[in-house]
Amino acid sequence: MSFWKQAKDKAVLDRLLDEQIHALAAQEIQSGVRRDGLWAMATLQAEADESRAKIIYLKLLVTRLKDEYYISERQ
């Protein structure tokens, strides 16, 4: 397989995984689960603006879920 096809395959798989992780984050938020450490980080970054904190929290949660996926794949 050529380098370009491998690169394209990886890009497509990364986008699919990204969508799945965003869906997991949305489900976690809708279920009422909140990770206190991430919420504290989001609140600090948003300077206590709750609307901004929610957006930042979602971004942090997606990053954390990606990290957890990466670690699980490495083990």
DSSP file (Angstrom, degrees, kcal/mol; ACC not computed):
  #  RESIDUE AA STRUCTURE BP1 BP2  ACC     N-H-->O    O-->H-N    N-H-->O    O-->H-N    TCO  KAPPA ALPHA  PHI   PSI    X-CA   Y-CA   Z-CA
    1    1 A M              0   0    0      0, 0.0     2,-0.0     0, 0.0     0, 0.0   0.000 360.0 360.0 360.0 138.6    0.0    0.0    0.0
    2    2 A S     >  -     0   0    0      1,-0.1     4,-2.2     4,-0.0     5,-0.2  -0.279 360.0-114.4 -73.1 159.1    1.3    3.4   -0.9
    3    3 A F  H  > S+     0   0    0      1,-0.2     4,-2.5     2,-0.2     5,-0.2   0.892 116.3  53.4 -56.9 -41.4    2.3    6.0    1.7
    4    4 A W  H  > S+     0   0    0      1,-0.2     4,-2.5     2,-0.2    -1,-0.2   0.879 108.2  48.6 -66.8 -38.4   -0.6    8.3    0.5
    5    5 A K  H  > S+     0   0    0      2,-0.2     4,-2.8     1,-0.2    -1,-0.2   0.902 112.2  49.3 -67.6 -39.5   -3.2    5.6    0.8
    6    6 A Q  H  X S+     0   0    0     -4,-2.2     4,-2.4     2,-0.2    -2,-0.2   0.915 112.3  48.3 -63.6 -41.8   -2.0    4.8    4.3
    7    7 A A  H  X S+     0   0    0     -4,-2.5     4,-2.3     2,-0.2    -2,-0.2   0.913 112.9  47.8 -64.8 -42.0   -2.1    8.5    5.2
    8    8 A K  H  X S+     0   0    0     -4,-2.5     4,-2.5     2,-0.2    -2,-0.2   0.921 111.0  51.3 -64.6 -44.3   -5.6    8.8    3.8
    9    9 A D  H  X S+     0   0    0     -4,-2.8     4,-2.6     1,-0.2     5,-0.2   0.915 111.0  48.4 -58.1 -44.3   -6.7    5.7    5.7
   10   10 A K  H  X S+     0   0    0     -4,-2.4     4,-2.6     2,-0.2    -1,-0.2   0.912 110.8  50.3 -64.3 -42.4   -5.3    7.1    8.9
   11   11 A A  H  X S+     0   0    0     -4,-2.3     4,-2.0     2,-0.2    -2,-0.2   0.911 112.5  46.9 -62.6 -42.5   -7.0   10.5    8.4
   12   12 A V  H  X S+     0   0    0     -4,-2.5     4,-2.2     2,-0.2    -2,-0.2   0.933 113.6  47.3 -65.4 -46.3  -10.4    8.8    7.7
   13   13 A L  H  X S+     0   0    0     -4,-2.6     4,-2.6     1,-0.2    -2,-0.2   0.883 110.1  53.7 -63.4 -38.2  -10.1    6.6   10.7
   14   14 A D  H  X S+     0   0    0     -4,-2.6     4,-2.4    -5,-0.2    -1,-0.2   0.901 108.9  48.8 -62.9 -40.6   -9.1    9.5   12.9
   15   15 A R  H  X S+     0   0    0     -4,-2.0     4,-2.1     2,-0.2    -2,-0.2   0.903 111.7  48.9 -66.3 -40.5  -12.2   11.5   11.8
   16   16 A L  H  X S+     0   0    0     -4,-2.2     4,-2.1     2,-0.2    -2,-0.2   0.925 113.0  47.0 -64.0 -44.5  -14.4    8.5   12.5
   17   17 A L  H  X S+     0   0    0     -4,-2.6     4,-2.6     1,-0.2    -2,-0.2   0.897 109.1  55.4 -62.9 -40.6  -12.9    8.0   16.0
   18   18 A D  H  X S+     0   0    0     -4,-2.4     4,-2.3     1,-0.2    -1,-0.2   0.908 108.0  48.5 -59.8 -43.3  -13.2   11.8   16.6
   19   19 A E  H  X S+     0   0    0     -4,-2.1     4,-2.1     2,-0.2    -1,-0.2   0.920 111.5  49.7 -62.7 -43.9  -16.9   11.6   15.9
   20   20 A Q  H  X S+     0   0    0     -4,-2.1     4,-2.2     1,-0.2    -2,-0.2   0.894 110.8  49.5 -62.7 -40.3  -17.4    8.6   18.2
   21   21 A I  H  X S+     0   0    0     -4,-2.6     4,-2.4     2,-0.2    -1,-0.2   0.896 109.2  51.3 -68.4 -39.5  -15.5   10.3   21.0
   22   22 A H  H  X S+     0   0    0     -4,-2.3     4,-2.4     2,-0.2    -1,-0.2   0.894 109.6  51.3 -62.7 -38.3  -17.6   13.4   20.7
   23   23 A A  H  X S+     0   0    0     -4,-2.1     4,-2.5     2,-0.2    -2,-0.2   0.911 109.5  49.9 -64.1 -41.6  -20.7   11.3   20.9
   24   24 A L  H  X S+     0   0    0     -4,-2.2     4,-2.5     2,-0.2    -2,-0.2   0.905 110.5  50.2 -62.0 -41.3  -19.3    9.6   24.1
   25   25 A A  H  X S+     0   0    0     -4,-2.4     4,-2.4     2,-0.2    -2,-0.2   0.920 110.7  49.0 -63.6 -43.2  -18.6   13.0   25.6
   26   26 A A  H  X S+     0   0    0     -4,-2.4     4,-2.8     1,-0.2    -2,-0.2   0.912 111.7  49.2 -62.8 -42.3  -22.2   14.2   24.8
   27   27 A Q  H  X S+     0   0    0     -4,-2.5     4,-1.8     2,-0.2    -2,-0.2   0.910 110.3  50.9 -62.6 -42.4  -23.7   11.0   26.3
   28   28 A E  H  <>S+     0   0    0     -4,-2.5     5,-1.5     1,-0.2     4,-0.3   0.923 113.2  45.1 -62.6 -43.8  -21.6   11.4   29.4
   29   29 A I  H ><5S+     0   0    0     -4,-2.4     3,-1.5     1,-0.2    -2,-0.2   0.924 112.1  51.3 -66.0 -44.4  -22.7   15.0   29.8
   30   30 A Q  H 3<5S+     0   0    0     -4,-2.8    -1,-0.2     1,-0.3    -2,-0.2   0.793 103.5  59.7 -64.3 -27.4  -26.4   14.2   29.1
   31   31 A S  T 3<5S-     0   0    0     -4,-1.8    -1,-0.3    -5,-0.2    -2,-0.2   0.576 117.6-112.8 -78.0  -7.5  -26.3   11.4   31.8
   32   32 A G  T < 5 +     0   0    0     -3,-1.5     2,-0.3    -4,-0.3    -3,-0.2   0.464  68.8 142.7  91.5   0.7  -25.4   14.0   34.4
   33   33 A V      < -     0   0    0     -5,-1.5     2,-0.4     2,-0.0    -1,-0.3  -0.588  25.1-178.3 -75.8 134.3  -21.9   12.7   35.0
   34   34 A R        -     0   0    0     -2,-0.3     2,-0.8    -3,-0.1     3,-0.1  -0.989  25.4-137.7-136.5 128.2  -19.3   15.5   35.6
   35   35 A R     >  -     0   0    0     -2,-0.4     4,-2.7     1,-0.2     5,-0.2  -0.748  16.0-152.7 -84.6 111.4  -15.6   15.0   36.2
   36   36 A D  H  > S+     0   0    0     -2,-0.8     4,-2.5     1,-0.2     5,-0.2   0.847  90.6  52.3 -59.0 -39.2  -14.9   17.4   39.0
   37   37 A G  H  > S+     0   0    0      2,-0.2     4,-2.1     1,-0.2    -1,-0.2   0.928 113.0  44.2 -63.6 -44.5  -11.2   17.9   38.1
   38   38 A L  H  > S+     0   0    0      2,-0.2     4,-2.7     1,-0.2    -2,-0.2   0.890 112.4  52.8 -66.3 -38.8  -12.1   18.8   34.5
   39   39 A W  H  X S+     0   0    0     -4,-2.7     4,-2.7     2,-0.2    -2,-0.2   0.909 108.8  50.0 -64.1 -40.5  -15.0   21.0   35.6
   40   40 A A  H  X S+     0   0    0     -4,-2.5     4,-2.3    -5,-0.2    -1,-0.2   0.919 111.5  48.5 -62.6 -43.2  -12.6   22.9   37.9
   41   41 A M  H  X S+     0   0    0     -4,-2.1     4,-2.5     2,-0.2    -2,-0.2   0.925 113.1  47.8 -61.7 -44.6  -10.1   23.4   35.1
   42   42 A A  H  X S+     0   0    0     -4,-2.7     4,-2.2     1,-0.2    -2,-0.2   0.906 110.6  51.3 -63.9 -42.5  -12.9   24.6   32.8
   43   43 A T  H  <>S+     0   0    0     -4,-2.7     5,-2.7     2,-0.2     6,-0.3   0.905 111.6  47.5 -63.1 -42.0  -14.3   27.0   35.4
   44   44 A L  H ><5S+     0   0    0     -4,-2.3     3,-1.2     1,-0.2    -2,-0.2   0.926 112.6  48.3 -63.9 -45.3  -10.8   28.5   36.0
   45   45 A Q  H 3<5S+     0   0    0     -4,-2.5    -1,-0.2     1,-0.3    -2,-0.2   0.844 113.2  48.3 -65.0 -32.4  -10.1   28.9   32.2
   46   46 A A  T ><5S-     0   0    0     -4,-2.2     3,-1.4    -5,-0.2    -1,-0.3   0.423 110.0-123.8 -86.6   0.7  -13.6   30.5   31.8
   47   47 A E  T < 5S-     0   0    0     -3,-1.2    -3,-0.2    -4,-0.3    -2,-0.1   0.907  71.9 -53.8  52.9  45.1  -12.9   32.8   34.7
   48   48 A A  T 3 <S+     0   0    0     -5,-2.7     2,-0.9     1,-0.2    -1,-0.3   0.529  98.6 140.5  69.4  11.4  -16.2   31.5   36.3
   49   49 A D    <>  -     0   0    0     -3,-1.4     4,-2.7    -6,-0.3    -1,-0.2  -0.764  40.9-157.3 -81.8 108.3  -18.3   32.3   33.3
   50   50 A E  H  > S+     0   0    0     -2,-0.9     4,-2.0     1,-0.2    -1,-0.2   0.847  86.7  53.2 -62.7 -37.2  -20.6   29.2   33.3
   51   51 A S  H  > S+     0   0    0      1,-0.2     4,-1.3     2,-0.2    -1,-0.2   0.935 114.3  42.0 -63.1 -45.5  -21.5   29.3   29.6
   52   52 A R  H  > S+     0   0    0      1,-0.2     4,-2.6     2,-0.2     5,-0.2   0.877 110.3  58.6 -66.9 -37.1  -17.9   29.4   28.6
   53   53 A A  H  X S+     0   0    0     -4,-2.7     4,-3.0     1,-0.2    -2,-0.2   0.879 102.3  54.0 -61.5 -38.1  -17.0   26.8   31.2
   54   54 A K  H  X S+     0   0    0     -4,-2.0     4,-2.0     2,-0.2    -1,-0.2   0.905 110.8  45.4 -63.3 -41.0  -19.5   24.3   29.6
   55   55 A I  H  X S+     0   0    0     -4,-1.3     4,-2.0     2,-0.2    -2,-0.2   0.932 115.2  46.6 -67.4 -45.5  -17.8   24.7   26.2
   56   56 A I  H  X S+     0   0    0     -4,-2.6     4,-2.8     1,-0.2    -2,-0.2   0.899 109.9  55.0 -63.2 -40.3  -14.3   24.4   27.7
   57   57 A Y  H  X S+     0   0    0     -4,-3.0     4,-3.0    -5,-0.2    -1,-0.2   0.923 106.4  51.0 -58.9 -45.1  -15.4   21.4   29.7
   58   58 A L  H  X S+     0   0    0     -4,-2.0     4,-2.5     1,-0.2    -1,-0.2   0.926 111.4  47.7 -59.6 -44.7  -16.6   19.6   26.6
   59   59 A K  H  X S+     0   0    0     -4,-2.0     4,-2.2     1,-0.2    -2,-0.2   0.923 113.8  47.0 -62.1 -44.3  -13.3   20.3   24.8
   60   60 A L  H  X S+     0   0    0     -4,-2.8     4,-2.6     1,-0.2    -2,-0.2   0.896 111.6  51.5 -64.4 -39.6  -11.4   19.1   27.9
   61   61 A L  H  X S+     0   0    0     -4,-3.0     4,-2.8     2,-0.2    -2,-0.2   0.908 108.8  50.3 -64.7 -42.2  -13.6   16.0   28.1
   62   62 A V  H  X S+     0   0    0     -4,-2.5     4,-2.3     2,-0.2    -1,-0.2   0.930 111.8  48.4 -61.5 -44.3  -13.1   15.1   24.5
   63   63 A T  H  X S+     0   0    0     -4,-2.2     4,-2.3     1,-0.2    -2,-0.2   0.920 111.8  49.5 -61.0 -43.2   -9.3   15.4   25.0
   64   64 A R  H  X S+     0   0    0     -4,-2.6     4,-2.7     2,-0.2    -2,-0.2   0.910 110.1  50.2 -63.8 -42.6   -9.4   13.3   28.1
   65   65 A L  H  X S+     0   0    0     -4,-2.8     4,-2.3     1,-0.2    -1,-0.2   0.882 110.2  50.7 -64.0 -37.5  -11.5   10.6   26.3
   66   66 A K  H  X S+     0   0    0     -4,-2.3     4,-2.6     2,-0.2    -1,-0.2   0.912 110.6  49.6 -63.8 -41.8   -9.0   10.6   23.4
   67   67 A D  H  X S+     0   0    0     -4,-2.3     4,-2.6     2,-0.2    -2,-0.2   0.921 110.9  49.1 -62.1 -43.9   -6.2   10.2   26.0
   68   68 A E  H  X S+     0   0    0     -4,-2.7     4,-2.3     2,-0.2    -2,-0.2   0.893 111.6  49.3 -63.4 -39.6   -8.0    7.3   27.7
   69   69 A Y  H  X S+     0   0    0     -4,-2.3     4,-2.2     2,-0.2    -2,-0.2   0.932 111.0  50.1 -63.7 -45.6   -8.5    5.6   24.3
   70   70 A Y  H  X S+     0   0    0     -4,-2.6     4,-1.7     1,-0.2    -2,-0.2   0.926 111.7  47.5 -58.6 -46.7   -4.8    6.1   23.4
   71   71 A I  H  X S+     0   0    0     -4,-2.6     4,-1.2     1,-0.2    -1,-0.2   0.908 110.9  51.3 -63.1 -41.7   -3.7    4.6   26.7
   72   72 A S  H  < S+     0   0    0     -4,-2.3    -1,-0.2     1,-0.2    -2,-0.2   0.862 110.0  49.8 -65.5 -33.9   -6.1    1.6   26.4
   73   73 A E  H  < S+     0   0    0     -4,-2.2    -1,-0.2     1,-0.2    -2,-0.2   0.810 107.9  54.4 -72.7 -29.8   -4.8    0.9   22.9
   74   74 A R  H  <        0   0    0     -4,-1.7    -1,-0.2     1,-0.2    -2,-0.2   0.748 360.0 360.0 -74.4 -24.5   -1.2    1.0   24.1
   75   75 A Q     <        0   0    0     -4,-1.2    -1,-0.2    -3,-0.1    -2,-0.2   0.475 360.0 360.0 -84.0 360.0   -1.8   -1.6   26.8
